[in-house]
Amino acid sequence: MTEPERMDEVVLAGGGVNHVVRIGSTVRRPAGPWTHTVHALLDHLQAAGFPGAPRAHGFDTEGREILDFLPGHVVNYPLPDYVRSDATLQAVAVLLRDYHDATVSFTPAADASWYWPGREPAEVICHGDVAPYNCVFRDGQPVAFIDFDTAHPGPRIWDLAYAAYRFVPLTDPGNDDFTLPVEEQARRLRLFADAYRLDDNDRAALADTARDRLEHLVRHMHEQADAGTTAFAEHIAAGHDSLYRTDAAHIAHHATIFTTALRRSAPSAGGNSAQSE
């Protein structure tokens, strides 16, 4: 890379793990063993007509992956009000459903590498980190997901549960992130599941899966910190693991309320039954 190109680099905020820069209409990110597989996935999404993901353009002379820069806003905490609206919650669920459906026909290479191992049943390719900081907004509407590093084969519910945790959000009252009464969390969780068109079996498993997903995240943070990854060590030092454990306990404690609200035979907040698929 030439010196003028270096001067054009603009560091992009967010994430907290990777050093990401923008150069013109492209984004440059550190590559890993999984990057070739992720690029194949992004190529598939483009061919399948899914517009909510960046295109991949190979690697630069420093070995960084090259991706489209998607115009819009990527938010971080504390989140703006429009990210917390019912409309955004439902739109994210629809975008995630469309993404999952587009991945059903993707066949990874026999030697495909993933950041996280695949999980059974491998119904779709999970994004792995659907959260406001990995969502592009335009005019207050979610239009795309970014940062597919953690993509991996797995069940829909594994991805959906973490997205629900982040966007409903399913947080303990001690968490500063948009604390809501449990009944309001349950109402919004139902909206999210309905917009995704979640089936009955996954509705029954959603609360427990959200708890399991947070416990998986805590284990991963500690494994990475023990392996010498500075960013994860800093997250633990800041108490993020304790926060996730507390939120997981909150979800477990109120699982019955959440699961009851998710049943399609249960009345919605407005007193009407949910529409069947």
KELUM-772715 format. One line per field, with one value per atom (N, C-alpha, C): x, y, z. Coordinates in Angstrom, 2 decimals, always signed. Example, Ala and Ser with C-alpha at 12.3 -4.5 7.8 and 13.67 -1.06 7.14 Angstrom:
// KELUM-772715
east +13.19	+12.30	+13.20	+12.85	+13.67	+12.90 $
north -5.69	-4.50	-3.30	-2.25	-1.06	+0.03 $
up +7.80	+7.80	+7.80	+7.08	+7.14	+7.87 $
This chain:
// KELUM-772715
east +0.85	+0.00	+0.89	+0.53	+1.35	+1.04	+1.96	+1.79	+0.54	+0.21	-1.04	-2.27	-2.28	-3.41	-3.50	-2.35	-2.36	-2.97	-2.65	-3.16	-4.68	-5.22	-6.66	-7.42	-6.72	-7.39	-8.13	-9.37	-10.18	-10.55	-10.15	-10.45	-11.94	-12.58	-14.00	-14.19	-15.07	-15.32	-16.22	-16.23	-17.12	-16.39	-17.11	-16.54	-15.72	-14.53	-13.70	-12.72	-12.77	-11.86	-10.91	-11.43	-10.62	-10.36	-9.19	-8.87	-9.41	-10.42	-11.12	-10.97	-10.65	-10.48	-11.30	-11.60	-12.27	-11.27	-11.24	-10.47	-11.43	-11.85	-12.80	-14.10	-14.50	-15.76	-15.58	-14.40	-14.13	-13.77	-13.93	-13.53	-12.44	-11.40	-10.31	-10.32	-10.31	-10.39	-9.34	-8.85	-7.91	-8.56	-7.79	-8.28	-7.91	-8.67	-8.39	-8.54	-8.32	-8.46	-9.84	-10.84	-12.23	-12.62	-11.74	-12.14	-12.51	-11.78	-12.12	-13.53	-13.89	-15.23	-16.28	-16.00	-16.94	-17.12	-16.03	-16.16	-17.01	-16.86	-17.71	-19.17	-19.43	-20.80	-21.32	-20.51	-20.95	-21.20	-20.38	-20.62	-21.95	-22.24	-23.51	-24.69	-24.58	-25.67	-25.94	-24.87	-25.05	-25.79	-25.35	-25.97	-27.42	-27.72	-29.08	-30.00	-29.44	-30.24	-30.52	-29.73	-29.91	-29.09	-29.73	-29.01	-28.41	-28.68	-28.33	-26.98	-25.97	-24.62	-23.63	-22.41	-21.42	-20.91	-20.38	-19.69	-18.23	-17.63	-16.20	-15.40	-14.19	-13.33	-11.91	-11.78	-10.46	-9.67	-8.35	-7.42	-6.49	-6.05	-5.11	-3.67	-2.71	-1.31	-0.83	-1.61	-1.27	-1.98	-2.70	-3.39	-4.73	-5.20	-6.51	-7.61	-8.76	-9.88	-10.44	-10.97	-11.56	-13.06	-13.86	-15.31	-15.90	-17.12	-17.84	-18.04	-17.93	-18.42	-19.89	-20.75	-22.19	-22.61	-23.13	-23.55	-24.63	-24.57	-25.55	-24.88	-25.57	-25.06	-24.98	-23.84	-23.68	-23.60	-24.49	-24.64	-23.90	-23.69	-23.13	-23.81	-23.45	-24.12	-23.55	-24.40	-25.86	-26.56	-27.60	-28.25	-29.25	-29.36	-30.40	-31.79	-32.77	-34.13	-34.69	-34.34	-34.96	-34.56	-33.43	-33.01	-33.89	-34.52	-35.32	-36.81	-37.20	-38.62	-39.13	-40.43	-41.04	-40.80	-40.85	-40.67	-39.28	-38.26	-36.91	-36.78	-37.36	-37.31	-37.87	-39.01	-39.64	-38.85	-38.30	-37.53	-36.25	-35.62	-34.42	-34.78	-35.90	-36.34	-36.59	-37.22	-37.47	-36.16	-35.23	-33.92	-33.17	-33.24	-32.56	-33.21	-34.53	-35.21	-34.79	-34.74	-34.34	-32.89	-32.04	-30.64	-30.57	-31.20	-31.18	-31.71	-32.83	-33.41	-32.45	-31.70	-30.76	-29.58	-29.28	-28.12	-28.45	-29.73	-30.11	-29.47	-29.34	-28.81	-27.29	-26.62	-25.16	-24.50	-23.58	-22.84	-21.38	-20.92	-19.52	-18.58	-17.36	-16.34	-16.06	-15.57	-15.30	-14.30	-13.37	-12.34	-12.63	-13.91	-14.28	-13.86	-13.32	-12.98	-13.99	-14.32	-15.25	-14.63	-14.97	-14.50	-14.99	-16.28	-16.87	-17.24	-17.07	-17.48	-18.98	-19.35	-20.76	-21.53	-22.82	-23.70	-24.83	-25.28	-26.39	-27.70	-28.80	-28.87	-28.39	-27.63	-27.08	-28.13	-29.14	-30.26	-29.88	-29.04	-28.67	-27.21	-26.73	-25.44	-25.74	-25.50	-25.72	-24.75	-25.20	-24.29	-23.35	-23.88	-23.07	-22.99	-23.36	-23.26	-24.22	-25.49	-26.49	-26.80	-26.38	-26.52	-26.54	-26.98	-27.03	-25.70	-24.58	-23.27	-22.82	-23.57	-23.29	-24.44	-25.19	-26.34	-26.21	-26.43	-26.38	-27.79	-27.95	-29.24	-29.20	-30.30	-30.48	-31.86	-31.90	-33.16	-33.88	-33.09	-33.65	-34.10	-33.84	-34.29	-33.09	-33.14	-32.05	-32.08	-30.94	-30.91	-29.87	-28.92	-27.86	-27.16	-26.56	-25.67	-24.23	-23.31	-21.88	-21.16	-19.84	-18.97	-19.45	-19.17	-19.58	-18.49	-17.50	-16.41	-16.90	-17.92	-18.38	-19.45	-19.63	-20.60	-20.21	-21.23	-21.00	-22.31	-22.26	-23.50	-24.14	-25.47	-26.16	-27.66	-28.39	-29.85	-30.26	-31.39	-31.90	-31.98	-32.47	-32.75	-31.49	-30.32	-29.07	-28.75	-28.97	-28.75	-29.85	-31.08	-32.23	-32.23	-31.82	-31.85	-30.91	-29.72	-28.79	-29.28	-29.85	-30.41	-31.53	-32.37	-33.44	-32.86	-31.82	-31.17	-30.73	-30.14	-29.60	-30.66	-31.69	-32.63	-33.89	-34.32	-35.54	-35.37	-34.35	-33.34	-33.77	-33.22	-33.57	-32.55	-32.55	-31.53	-32.07	-31.20	-31.51	-31.72	-32.54	-32.75	-31.47	-30.41	-29.15	-28.34	-28.76	-28.06	-28.57	-27.65	-28.05	-28.64	-28.57	-29.02	-30.54	-31.22	-32.64	-33.44	-33.34	-34.03	-35.54	-36.21	-37.65	-38.24	-39.48	-40.16	-40.24	-40.27	-40.29	-41.47	-42.63	-43.81	-43.60	-42.90	-42.61	-41.56	-40.59	-39.63	-40.36	-41.31	-42.06	-42.88	-43.48	-44.27	-43.39	-42.24	-41.34	-40.72	-40.47	-39.96	-40.98	-42.25	-43.31	-43.34	-43.21	-43.17	-42.03	-40.88	-39.69	-39.91	-40.42	-40.66	-41.72	-42.77	-43.81	-43.27	-42.47	-41.92	-40.98	-40.26	-39.36	-40.14	-41.37	-42.21	-41.61	-41.32	-40.69	-41.69	-41.23	-42.15	-42.33	-43.29	-43.67	-42.55	-41.83	-40.75	-39.68	-39.31	-38.28	-38.80	-40.10	-40.66	-40.53	-40.75	-40.65	-39.21	-38.24	-36.83	-36.12	-36.78	-36.09	-35.46	-36.19	-35.67	-34.45	-34.56	-33.44	-32.24	-32.49	-31.39	-30.69	-31.45	-30.84	-29.91	-30.34	-29.48	-28.22	-28.40	-27.26	-26.29	-26.85	-26.00	-25.12	-25.66	-24.86	-23.80	-24.13	-23.14	-22.02	-22.37	-21.37	-20.47	-21.04	-20.26	-19.26	-19.69	-18.79	-17.63	-17.93	-16.86	-15.88	-16.40	-15.54	-14.65	-15.21	-14.43	-13.25	-13.50	-12.43	-11.41	-11.86	-10.92	-10.00	-10.58	-9.79	-8.84	-9.31	-8.45	-7.29	-7.57	-6.52	-5.51	-5.98	-5.08	-4.27	-4.52	-3.72	-4.37	-5.66	-6.35	-6.67	-6.00	-6.09	-7.50	-8.21	-9.54	-10.47	-10.42	-11.31	-10.88	-9.58	-9.12	-9.62	-9.64	-10.13	-11.64	-12.37	-13.81	-14.10	-13.31	-13.50	-13.14	-12.05	-11.64	-12.72	-13.46	-14.53	-15.82	-15.84	-17.00	-18.05	-17.70	-18.70	-19.16	-18.24	-18.64	-19.65	-19.45	-20.39	-21.76	-21.75	-23.01	-23.76	-23.07	-23.72	-24.24	-23.48	-23.96	-25.23	-25.27	-26.45	-27.65	-27.43	-28.52	-29.00	-28.06	-28.45	-29.32	-28.96	-29.75	-31.14	-31.20	-32.48	-33.38	-32.82	-33.61	-34.10	-33.22	-33.60	-34.72	-34.61	-35.59	-36.97	-37.02	-38.30	-38.65	-38.03	-38.23	-39.70	-40.41	-41.82	-42.65	-42.40	-43.13	-42.82	-41.55	-41.17	-41.78	-41.71	-42.21	-43.72	-44.41	-45.86	-46.26	-45.54	-45.83	-45.59	-44.67	-44.30	-45.28	-46.11	-47.04	-48.03	-48.22	-49.10	-50.56	-50.89	-52.26	-52.48	-51.35	-51.45	-51.87	-52.67	-53.08	-51.89	-51.86	-50.82	-51.13	-50.23	-50.40	-51.71	-52.17	-53.39	-54.64	-54.46	-55.60	-55.97	-55.18	-55.47	-54.49	-54.93	-54.06	-53.10	-51.88	-50.92	-51.39	-51.07	-51.39	-50.52	-51.08	-50.27	-49.49	-48.46	-47.62	-48.42 $
north -1.19	+0.00	+1.24	+2.22	+3.43	+4.36	+5.32	+6.25	+7.10	+7.62	+8.38	+7.57	+6.25	+5.43	+5.35	+5.25	+5.21	+6.48	+7.63	+8.90	+8.98	+8.20	+8.24	+7.32	+6.56	+5.64	+6.39	+6.01	+6.57	+5.42	+5.51	+4.45	+4.48	+3.32	+3.21	+2.76	+3.47	+3.16	+1.95	+1.36	+0.24	-1.07	-2.11	-3.45	-3.68	-3.10	-3.23	-4.38	-5.21	-6.34	-6.15	-5.76	-5.58	-4.12	-3.84	-2.51	-2.42	-1.60	-1.51	-0.10	+0.02	+1.33	+1.41	+2.64	+2.90	+3.56	+3.09	+3.72	+3.91	+5.15	+5.42	+4.69	+3.88	+3.15	+1.74	+1.48	+0.14	+0.18	-0.98	-1.19	-2.24	-2.03	-3.00	-3.53	-4.86	-5.51	-6.61	-6.92	-8.05	-9.35	-10.15	-11.45	-12.55	-13.64	-14.81	-16.06	-17.21	-18.47	-18.68	-18.02	-18.17	-17.21	-16.25	-15.15	-15.64	-16.59	-17.10	-17.70	-18.40	-18.98	-17.88	-16.85	-15.74	-15.04	-14.87	-14.23	-15.08	-16.39	-17.27	-17.10	-16.96	-16.71	-15.38	-14.33	-13.02	-13.06	-13.78	-13.94	-14.64	-15.65	-16.37	-15.44	-14.62	-13.71	-12.73	-12.26	-11.37	-12.09	-13.31	-14.08	-14.42	-14.59	-14.93	-13.72	-12.53	-11.32	-10.73	-11.12	-10.53	-9.25	-8.09	-6.82	-6.37	-7.10	-6.62	-7.07	-7.13	-7.52	-6.88	-6.61	-6.03	-7.07	-6.59	-7.46	-7.57	-8.70	-8.93	-8.72	-8.15	-7.84	-8.34	-9.49	-10.07	-9.42	-9.25	-8.80	-7.72	-6.84	-5.81	-6.29	-5.42	-5.81	-6.06	-5.63	-5.89	-7.12	-7.83	-9.04	-8.81	-7.57	-7.28	-7.58	-8.03	-8.25	-6.90	-6.87	-5.67	-5.91	-5.05	-5.15	-3.82	-3.85	-2.61	-1.83	-0.51	+0.36	+0.61	+0.24	+0.42	+1.76	+2.68	+3.98	+3.83	+4.69	+4.67	+4.88	+4.53	+4.72	+3.38	+3.13	+1.98	+2.54	+2.13	+2.74	+1.92	+2.54	+1.84	+2.35	+1.77	+2.12	+3.41	+4.27	+4.18	+4.39	+3.65	+3.62	+4.77	+5.30	+6.31	+5.71	+6.56	+6.08	+5.27	+5.65	+4.95	+3.48	+3.13	+1.73	+0.91	+1.56	+0.88	+0.87	+1.30	+1.33	-0.06	-0.26	-1.51	-1.75	-0.66	-0.79	-1.33	-0.82	-1.31	-2.76	-3.11	-4.49	-5.45	-5.10	-5.96	-5.98	-4.84	-4.78	-5.60	-5.61	-6.43	-7.90	-8.30	-9.70	-10.11	-9.24	-9.53	-9.63	-8.70	-8.73	-10.01	-10.43	-11.65	-12.87	-12.89	-14.01	-14.08	-12.93	-12.91	-13.38	-12.97	-13.42	-14.94	-15.44	-16.89	-17.66	-17.21	-17.92	-17.93	-16.84	-16.76	-17.70	-18.07	-18.95	-20.43	-20.78	-22.19	-22.93	-22.26	-22.90	-22.77	-22.22	-22.09	-23.40	-23.86	-25.07	-24.70	-24.77	-24.43	-25.43	-24.99	-25.89	-27.00	-28.12	-29.26	-28.90	-27.99	-27.59	-26.23	-25.84	-24.52	-24.35	-23.18	-22.82	-21.81	-21.89	-20.96	-20.46	-19.23	-18.67	-19.52	-19.85	-20.77	-22.07	-23.20	-24.48	-24.47	-25.22	-25.35	-26.03	-25.73	-26.32	-27.06	-28.13	-28.90	-28.52	-28.51	-28.77	-27.57	-27.82	-26.75	-26.32	-25.60	-25.19	-24.06	-23.14	-21.93	-21.61	-20.51	-19.97	-18.82	-19.04	-17.99	-16.84	-15.63	-14.47	-14.53	-14.86	-15.04	-13.85	-12.66	-11.47	-10.39	-10.75	-9.77	-8.85	-7.61	-6.62	-5.24	-4.22	-2.88	-2.42	-2.78	-2.34	-3.06	-4.06	-4.75	-4.60	-3.53	-3.26	-1.86	-1.74	-0.44	+0.12	+1.36	+2.04	+3.18	+3.33	+4.49	+5.07	+6.36	+7.02	+6.31	+5.83	+5.19	+3.76	+3.20	+1.84	+0.90	-0.31	-1.27	-1.84	-1.76	-2.19	-3.27	-3.48	-4.45	-4.87	-6.04	-6.52	-6.43	-6.21	-6.19	-7.11	-7.26	-8.06	-9.50	-10.25	-11.65	-12.60	-12.10	-12.95	-14.18	-14.00	-15.09	-15.96	-15.82	-16.67	-18.14	-18.99	-20.43	-21.17	-22.42	-23.18	-23.43	-23.39	-23.63	-23.51	-23.70	-23.57	-22.10	-21.81	-20.44	-19.85	-20.66	-20.17	-19.67	-20.23	-19.82	-18.37	-17.99	-16.61	-15.69	-16.18	-15.36	-15.01	-15.96	-15.74	-14.61	-14.56	-13.48	-12.14	-12.16	-10.92	-10.40	-11.31	-10.90	-10.32	-10.95	-10.42	-8.98	-8.71	-7.38	-6.35	-6.74	-5.75	-5.61	-6.65	-6.47	-5.38	-5.31	-6.31	-7.09	-8.29	-9.16	-8.97	-7.80	-7.43	-7.34	-7.59	-7.45	-5.98	-5.67	-4.27	-3.53	-4.25	-3.59	-3.22	-3.64	-3.32	-1.97	-1.07	+0.28	+0.30	-0.82	-0.86	-0.97	+0.17	+0.23	-0.72	-0.54	-1.42	-1.28	-2.43	-2.48	-3.42	-3.19	-4.18	-5.52	-6.59	-7.93	-8.09	-7.57	-7.71	-7.02	-5.89	-5.20	-5.95	-6.53	-7.38	-8.53	-9.15	-10.27	-9.83	-8.65	-8.14	-7.94	-7.32	-7.05	-8.35	-9.30	-10.59	-11.25	-11.15	-11.71	-10.99	-9.69	-8.95	-9.44	-9.64	-10.08	-11.46	-12.38	-13.74	-13.76	-12.96	-12.91	-12.36	-11.30	-10.69	-11.65	-12.46	-13.46	-14.65	-14.83	-15.99	-17.26	-17.17	-18.27	-19.39	-20.63	-21.76	-22.08	-22.95	-23.23	-23.89	-24.81	-25.49	-24.49	-23.59	-22.60	-21.57	-21.26	-20.35	-20.95	-22.24	-22.89	-22.91	-22.86	-22.96	-21.61	-20.53	-19.26	-18.73	-18.71	-18.16	-18.96	-20.27	-21.10	-20.94	-20.78	-20.62	-19.28	-18.23	-16.93	-17.01	-17.72	-17.92	-18.70	-19.79	-20.61	-19.80	-18.95	-18.14	-17.18	-16.60	-15.71	-16.48	-17.65	-18.47	-18.88	-19.17	-19.48	-18.27	-17.07	-15.86	-15.65	-15.86	-15.69	-16.69	-17.93	-18.93	-18.51	-18.02	-17.59	-16.43	-15.46	-14.31	-14.77	-15.68	-16.13	-16.99	-17.80	-18.59	-17.68	-16.64	-15.71	-14.89	-14.47	-13.72	-14.58	-15.84	-16.76	-17.03	-16.92	-17.14	-15.90	-14.80	-13.60	-12.52	-12.64	-11.62	-10.42	-9.32	-8.15	-7.60	-7.53	-6.93	-7.66	-9.00	-9.76	-9.63	-9.55	-9.33	-7.99	-6.99	-5.67	-5.71	-6.48	-6.61	-7.26	-8.27	-8.93	-7.99	-7.26	-6.30	-5.24	-4.92	-3.92	-4.51	-5.82	-6.45	-6.94	-7.04	-7.48	-8.91	-9.76	-11.14	-11.23	-10.42	-10.40	-9.90	-8.89	-8.36	-9.43	-10.18	-11.23	-12.35	-12.69	-13.73	-13.28	-12.02	-11.48	-11.47	-11.08	-11.09	-12.51	-13.47	-14.86	-15.35	-14.99	-15.38	-14.72	-13.48	-12.78	-13.52	-13.93	-14.65	-15.99	-16.69	-17.98	-17.80	-16.74	-16.52	-16.23	-15.55	-15.14	-15.95	-17.11	-17.91	-18.27	-18.56	-18.94	-17.80	-16.58	-15.41	-15.22	-15.31	-15.11	-16.20	-17.43	-18.54	-18.49	-18.11	-17.97	-16.89	-15.78	-14.69	-15.09	-16.01	-16.42	-17.41	-18.04	-19.03	-18.36	-18.95	-18.32	-18.39	-19.22	-19.25	-18.20	-17.58	-16.56	-15.23	-14.42	-13.12	-12.19	-11.36	-10.33	-9.19	-8.20	-7.08	-6.33	-6.36	-5.64	-6.51	-7.77	-8.63	-9.50	-9.43	-10.23	-11.37	-12.51	-13.65	-13.37	-13.94	-13.77	-14.50	-13.94	-14.57	-15.79	-16.86	-18.04	-17.78	-18.60	-18.41	-18.73 $
up +0.00	+0.00	+0.00	-0.81	-0.90	+0.27	+0.47	+1.58	+1.43	+0.20	+0.08	+0.48	+0.17	+0.57	+2.09	+2.74	+4.20	+4.77	+4.17	+4.67	+4.52	+3.58	+3.36	+4.30	+5.13	+6.03	+7.13	+7.35	+8.43	+9.36	+10.60	+11.56	+11.87	+11.80	+12.10	+13.54	+14.23	+15.64	+15.77	+16.98	+17.26	+17.30	+17.66	+17.70	+18.94	+18.99	+20.17	+20.11	+19.05	+18.93	+17.76	+16.60	+15.40	+15.09	+14.47	+13.97	+12.56	+12.35	+11.07	+10.53	+9.23	+8.62	+7.34	+6.95	+5.68	+4.74	+3.50	+2.44	+1.27	+1.04	-0.03	+0.19	-0.79	-0.72	-0.17	+0.42	+0.94	+2.42	+3.06	+4.45	+4.46	+5.28	+5.41	+6.85	+6.95	+8.26	+8.34	+9.55	+9.68	+9.22	+8.52	+8.04	+9.01	+8.97	+9.80	+8.97	+9.56	+8.82	+8.23	+8.78	+8.35	+7.23	+6.89	+6.00	+4.60	+4.04	+2.71	+2.71	+3.78	+3.87	+3.97	+4.76	+4.88	+3.54	+2.78	+1.47	+0.53	+0.60	-0.21	+0.18	+1.48	+1.95	+1.42	+1.49	+1.00	-0.50	-1.24	-2.68	-2.92	-2.11	-2.23	-1.95	-0.91	-0.57	-1.71	-2.35	-3.49	-4.62	-4.93	-6.00	-5.68	-4.40	-3.97	-3.92	-4.14	-4.15	-2.79	-1.78	-0.46	-0.39	-0.20	-0.26	+1.07	+2.14	+3.48	+3.98	+3.10	+3.50	+2.54	+3.00	+2.09	+1.10	-0.02	-0.96	-0.56	-0.87	-0.59	-1.86	-1.70	-2.85	-2.62	-1.98	-1.81	-0.69	-0.93	+0.12	-0.43	+0.45	+0.01	+0.22	-0.08	-0.01	+1.41	+2.40	+3.80	+4.34	+3.46	+3.87	+4.52	+4.52	+5.11	+4.10	+4.59	+3.68	+3.23	+2.02	+1.44	+1.27	+1.85	+1.79	+1.37	+0.86	+0.58	+1.87	+1.77	+2.85	+2.57	+3.49	+3.32	+3.91	+3.10	+3.62	+4.68	+5.68	+6.75	+8.08	+9.14	+10.50	+11.22	+11.83	+12.72	+14.13	+14.99	+16.31	+17.36	+18.51	+19.65	+20.90	+22.03	+23.28	+23.85	+24.44	+24.58	+23.23	+22.98	+21.68	+21.52	+20.29	+20.03	+20.14	+20.36	+20.60	+19.43	+18.20	+17.07	+17.01	+17.58	+17.59	+18.53	+19.50	+20.50	+20.19	+19.01	+18.67	+18.31	+18.43	+18.00	+16.51	+15.71	+14.27	+13.94	+14.64	+14.41	+14.83	+15.97	+16.46	+15.41	+14.85	+13.86	+12.56	+12.16	+10.91	+11.00	+12.17	+12.35	+12.23	+12.82	+12.74	+11.29	+10.50	+9.09	+8.32	+8.59	+7.93	+8.27	+9.53	+9.94	+9.29	+9.21	+8.54	+7.07	+6.40	+4.99	+4.83	+5.74	+5.69	+5.87	+6.90	+7.15	+5.95	+5.39	+4.25	+3.06	+2.88	+1.76	+1.94	+3.18	+3.44	+3.34	+3.29	+3.29	+2.12	+0.98	-0.21	-0.33	+0.69	+0.65	+1.06	+0.24	+0.56	+0.80	+2.04	+2.33	+1.67	+1.42	+0.91	+1.92	+1.43	+2.32	+3.39	+3.08	+4.04	+4.66	+4.68	+5.19	+6.65	+6.96	+8.34	+8.84	+10.12	+10.75	+12.05	+12.42	+13.69	+14.85	+14.82	+15.79	+15.09	+15.74	+15.12	+14.83	+13.81	+13.50	+14.62	+14.70	+15.70	+14.98	+15.59	+15.01	+15.68	+14.92	+13.49	+12.67	+11.62	+10.79	+9.77	+10.25	+9.40	+8.46	+8.96	+8.23	+8.54	+7.98	+8.41	+9.37	+10.64	+11.63	+11.38	+11.60	+11.56	+12.74	+13.92	+15.11	+16.04	+15.57	+16.42	+15.93	+15.81	+15.38	+16.55	+16.43	+17.51	+16.87	+17.59	+17.00	+16.42	+17.06	+16.57	+15.30	+14.87	+13.61	+12.62	+12.78	+11.92	+11.33	+10.02	+9.35	+9.28	+9.72	+9.69	+8.68	+7.95	+7.06	+7.32	+7.56	+7.89	+9.03	+10.00	+11.17	+10.96	+9.76	+9.47	+9.31	+9.87	+9.69	+8.27	+7.58	+6.17	+5.90	+6.79	+6.50	+7.78	+7.72	+8.78	+8.29	+9.20	+8.89	+9.86	+9.66	+10.51	+10.60	+9.54	+9.46	+9.95	+10.66	+11.14	+11.89	+12.71	+13.58	+12.93	+11.62	+10.92	+11.05	+11.14	+11.27	+11.07	+10.62	+10.46	+11.82	+11.86	+13.12	+12.97	+14.05	+14.02	+14.03	+13.42	+13.39	+14.80	+15.74	+17.08	+17.77	+17.44	+18.08	+17.74	+16.49	+16.05	+16.55	+16.44	+16.81	+18.29	+19.13	+20.58	+20.98	+20.36	+20.71	+20.16	+18.96	+18.42	+19.31	+19.83	+20.75	+22.03	+22.55	+23.75	+23.53	+22.38	+22.11	+21.77	+21.02	+20.50	+21.34	+22.09	+22.89	+23.94	+24.76	+25.08	+26.33	+26.47	+27.59	+28.73	+29.31	+30.28	+31.70	+32.65	+34.07	+34.42	+35.42	+35.81	+36.15	+36.54	+36.86	+35.64	+34.45	+33.21	+32.71	+32.39	+31.96	+30.56	+29.83	+28.44	+28.35	+28.29	+27.98	+28.86	+30.16	+31.10	+30.95	+30.83	+30.68	+31.73	+32.15	+32.99	+32.27	+33.03	+32.43	+31.48	+31.85	+30.99	+29.65	+29.64	+28.39	+27.59	+28.25	+27.55	+26.87	+27.58	+27.02	+25.80	+25.89	+24.76	+23.54	+23.74	+22.62	+22.08	+22.95	+22.48	+21.57	+21.92	+21.08	+19.72	+19.71	+18.45	+17.57	+18.18	+17.46	+16.84	+17.64	+17.16	+16.06	+16.22	+15.20	+13.89	+13.96	+12.74	+12.03	+12.79	+12.20	+11.63	+12.07	+11.72	+12.33	+13.60	+14.33	+14.56	+14.39	+14.56	+16.05	+16.32	+17.71	+18.51	+17.91	+18.64	+19.08	+18.20	+18.55	+19.54	+19.48	+20.48	+21.88	+21.99	+23.29	+23.80	+22.88	+23.26	+23.33	+22.95	+22.77	+24.05	+25.14	+26.39	+26.87	+26.89	+27.33	+26.40	+25.11	+24.16	+24.37	+24.67	+24.94	+26.15	+27.18	+28.36	+27.97	+27.23	+26.81	+25.95	+25.11	+24.21	+25.01	+26.08	+26.92	+27.68	+28.16	+28.85	+27.90	+26.64	+25.62	+25.40	+25.37	+25.16	+26.30	+27.52	+28.67	+28.59	+28.26	+28.12	+27.03	+25.92	+24.81	+25.23	+25.94	+26.40	+27.25	+28.17	+29.05	+28.30	+27.36	+26.56	+25.75	+25.16	+24.36	+25.23	+26.39	+27.31	+27.78	+28.11	+28.55	+27.44	+26.18	+25.04	+24.69	+25.41	+25.21	+24.36	+24.07	+23.28	+24.17	+23.92	+24.80	+24.90	+23.77	+23.77	+24.72	+24.71	+25.59	+27.05	+27.28	+28.65	+29.17	+28.32	+28.72	+28.99	+28.19	+28.41	+29.77	+30.10	+31.40	+32.54	+32.37	+33.40	+33.61	+32.56	+32.65	+33.20	+33.45	+34.06	+33.07	+31.79	+30.80	+31.06	+31.50	+31.76	+32.90	+33.93	+35.06	+34.61	+33.73	+33.21	+32.44	+31.58	+30.80	+31.70	+32.72	+33.65	+34.37	+34.77	+35.45	+34.51	+33.25	+32.28	+32.00	+31.94	+31.73	+32.88	+34.11	+35.27	+35.23	+34.76	+34.61	+33.64	+32.50	+31.50	+32.07	+32.77	+33.36	+34.40	+35.19	+36.26	+35.69	+34.54	+33.97	+32.72	+32.54	+31.33	+31.12	+32.19	+32.06	+31.49	+31.96	+31.45	+29.97	+29.60	+28.21	+27.31	+27.76	+26.94	+26.79	+27.85	+27.77	+26.77	+26.79	+25.86	+24.41	+24.20	+22.85	+22.22	+23.03	+22.48	+21.54	+20.38	+19.39	+19.78	+20.74	+21.24	+22.32	+22.79	+23.83	+23.21	+23.92	+23.38	+23.30	+22.27	+22.14	+23.08	+23.12	+24.04	+23.79	+22.52	+22.20	+22.34	+22.79	+23.01	+21.82	+20.71	+19.54	+19.45	+18.94	+18.75	+17.61	+17.71	+16.63	+15.39	+14.25	+12.98	+12.79	+12.29	+11.98	+10.72	+10.50	+9.32	+8.06 $
